[in-house]
Amino acid sequence: MARSSNRGSKAGGILRRLLASVLLSATLAGAVWFGWLYTQIKGVAVRDEARPAAAIAVFGAAEYGGHPSPVLHARLDHAVELYREKMAPVVITLGGGAAGDGGRTEGAVGRDYLLANGIPYSQIIAETRSIDTEEQVMDLAAIARQRHFDRIVVVSDGTHLFRIQKECEAAGLQVYTSPRMTVGHVDAWDLSQRYLHEMLSYTLLKLHLDVGWLHGRVGL
């Protein structure tokens, strides 16, 4: 009985050491991954790659009662600036609407804002069905194929652009990232939430897991 007890104790000790080793390795791998991911997101967030292209694509954000939210407002203003600088002859507004939006969509609200700021109707394409970044990229890729757009300047929040860039590349698009201006004061807590949101979203995307539960957690 004593020998059996000793063997069981040794086996349990080996199992605990193995489990501890696996947990330590997973923790270190996670730290390396998220550290690398943070630097990639930050690198894209602070870099404006805007250059002459076939189109400018504005990724959607919330609209309130037919008017752009401050975030969407800033993205659209940046697109107007790029258009006036002749970066591209066409602006694409992306984003659908929720059930309680009364038929209003981010893409249509964006189109109306651009019209009010002097961009001709013929130079605007409004995509109004997508509900998240992944769908916006897929619809943008479809538009690019139909219109033969070979290069696109993509506009969104700085922290959002790394994920957009990677998803666009996977969809066969050549894109140049261009972050919108910051609206108001963004404190360290809010900025850390944005980075965390993007790191989790991209990680889940790479793991082919649903990221729908993250939508709405950060005002992107």
C-alpha positions in Angstrom: 0.0 0.0 0.0 2.8 2.4 0.9 4.6 1.8 -2.5 1.3 2.4 -4.3 0.7 5.6 -2.4 4.3 6.8 -3.2 3.8 6.0 -6.9 0.5 7.9 -6.9 2.2 10.9 -5.1 5.0 11.0 -7.6 2.6 10.8 -10.6 0.6 13.6 -9.1 3.7 15.7 -8.7 4.8 15.1 -12.2 1.3 16.1 -13.5 1.3 19.3 -11.5 4.8 20.3 -12.8 3.7 19.5 -16.3 0.5 21.6 -15.9 2.5 24.5 -14.4 5.0 24.3 -17.3 2.2 24.4 -19.8 0.5 27.4 -18.1 3.8 29.3 -17.9 4.5 28.6 -21.6 1.0 29.8 -22.5 1.3 32.9 -20.4 4.7 33.8 -22.0 3.3 33.1 -25.5 0.3 35.3 -24.8 2.5 38.1 -23.4 4.7 38.0 -26.5 1.7 37.9 -28.9 -0.2 40.8 -27.2 3.0 42.8 -26.9 3.7 42.4 -30.6 0.1 43.2 -31.5 0.1 46.4 -29.4 3.2 47.7 -31.3 1.6 46.8 -34.6 -1.7 48.6 -33.8 0.1 51.6 -32.4 2.4 51.8 -35.4 -0.5 52.0 -37.9 -2.5 54.3 -35.6 0.1 57.1 -35.7 1.0 56.8 -39.4 -0.9 58.5 -42.3 -0.3 56.6 -45.5 -2.7 58.6 -47.6 -1.6 58.9 -51.3 -3.3 59.2 -54.7 -5.7 56.2 -55.1 -8.9 55.1 -56.9 -11.2 55.8 -53.9 -11.4 56.8 -50.3 -13.4 54.5 -48.0 -14.9 55.7 -44.7 -15.6 53.0 -42.2 -18.9 53.5 -40.4 -19.6 54.5 -36.9 -22.8 55.4 -35.0 -25.4 57.9 -36.4 -28.0 59.6 -34.2 -31.3 60.5 -35.7 -29.9 60.9 -39.2 -26.8 62.8 -38.0 -23.3 61.5 -37.7 -21.9 60.8 -34.2 -18.8 62.8 -33.2 -16.7 59.8 -34.3 -18.3 59.4 -37.7 -18.3 63.2 -38.1 -14.5 63.2 -37.6 -14.0 60.4 -40.1 -16.2 62.1 -42.7 -14.4 65.4 -42.2 -11.1 63.7 -42.8 -12.5 62.1 -46.0 -13.6 65.5 -47.2 -10.1 66.8 -46.6 -8.6 63.9 -48.6 -11.0 64.4 -51.4 -10.2 68.2 -51.6 -6.5 67.3 -51.7 -7.4 65.2 -54.7 -6.3 61.9 -53.1 -9.1 60.1 -54.9 -12.1 61.1 -57.1 -14.6 58.8 -55.3 -15.6 58.5 -51.6 -17.2 55.3 -50.3 -19.3 55.4 -47.1 -19.7 52.1 -45.3 -22.2 50.9 -42.7 -25.8 49.7 -42.3 -28.3 50.4 -39.5 -29.8 48.7 -36.5 -33.4 47.6 -36.1 -34.2 50.7 -34.0 -32.7 53.2 -36.5 -35.9 53.8 -38.5 -34.3 52.8 -41.7 -31.4 55.2 -41.4 -27.9 53.8 -42.1 -24.4 54.9 -41.4 -23.6 54.8 -45.1 -26.5 57.0 -46.1 -25.9 59.5 -43.3 -22.3 59.6 -44.5 -23.4 60.2 -48.1 -25.7 63.1 -47.0 -22.9 64.7 -45.0 -20.5 64.5 -47.9 -23.1 66.0 -50.2 -23.6 68.9 -47.8 -19.8 69.4 -47.8 -19.6 69.8 -51.6 -18.8 66.3 -52.9 -21.0 65.6 -55.9 -23.5 62.7 -55.7 -21.9 61.0 -58.7 -18.6 60.8 -56.8 -20.1 59.1 -53.7 -20.9 55.4 -53.2 -23.0 54.5 -50.1 -22.9 51.0 -48.8 -25.8 50.5 -46.4 -26.1 46.8 -45.4 -23.0 45.9 -43.3 -23.2 45.7 -39.6 -19.5 45.3 -38.5 -16.0 45.7 -39.7 -15.8 42.3 -41.3 -18.9 42.9 -43.4 -17.8 46.4 -44.4 -14.5 44.9 -45.7 -16.4 42.3 -47.7 -18.7 44.9 -49.2 -15.8 47.2 -49.9 -14.0 44.4 -51.7 -17.2 43.7 -53.8 -17.4 47.4 -54.7 -13.7 47.5 -55.6 -14.1 44.5 -58.0 -17.2 46.0 -59.6 -15.6 49.4 -60.1 -12.1 48.2 -60.8 -10.6 50.2 -57.9 -7.0 49.0 -57.5 -6.0 51.2 -54.6 -8.1 52.6 -51.7 -7.4 55.0 -48.9 -9.2 53.7 -45.8 -10.3 56.1 -43.1 -11.2 55.2 -39.5 -9.9 55.7 -36.0 -6.2 55.1 -35.7 -6.5 52.1 -33.4 -9.1 50.5 -35.8 -6.9 50.7 -38.8 -4.5 47.8 -38.2 -7.4 45.3 -38.2 -9.0 47.0 -41.2 -5.6 46.8 -43.1 -5.2 43.1 -42.3 -8.8 42.2 -43.3 -8.5 44.2 -46.5 -5.3 42.5 -47.4 -6.9 39.1 -46.8 -9.8 40.2 -49.1 -7.3 41.0 -51.9 -7.4 44.8 -51.5 -4.5 47.2 -51.6 -5.2 49.9 -49.1 -3.5 52.9 -47.5 -4.5 53.8 -43.9 -5.3 57.3 -42.9 -6.5 58.0 -39.3 -9.1 60.6 -38.5 -8.4 63.5 -36.1 -9.0 62.9 -32.4 -12.3 64.3 -31.1 -12.0 66.1 -27.8 -9.9 64.7 -24.9 -9.1 61.0 -24.9 -7.8 59.9 -21.5 -5.5 57.0 -20.8 -8.4 54.8 -19.7 -10.4 55.3 -22.9 -7.3 54.8 -25.0 -6.4 51.6 -23.2 -10.0 50.3 -23.8 -9.6 51.0 -27.5 -6.3 49.1 -27.7 -7.7 46.2 -25.7 -10.8 46.1 -27.9 -8.7 45.9 -31.1 -6.2 43.4 -29.6 -9.0 41.0 -28.6 -10.9 41.5 -31.9 -7.9 40.7 -34.0 -6.9 37.8 -31.8 -10.4 36.3 -32.0 -10.4 36.9 -35.8 -7.2 35.0 -36.2 -8.6 32.2 -34.2 -11.7 32.2 -36.4 -14.0 32.9 -33.4 -17.1 35.1 -33.3 -16.3 38.7 -32.3 -19.9 39.9 -32.2 -20.0 40.1 -28.4 -17.3 42.9 -28.6 -19.5 45.1 -30.8 -20.6 48.2 -29.0 -18.1 47.8 -26.2 -16.0 50.7 -27.5 -17.4 53.7 -29.5 -15.8 52.8 -32.9 
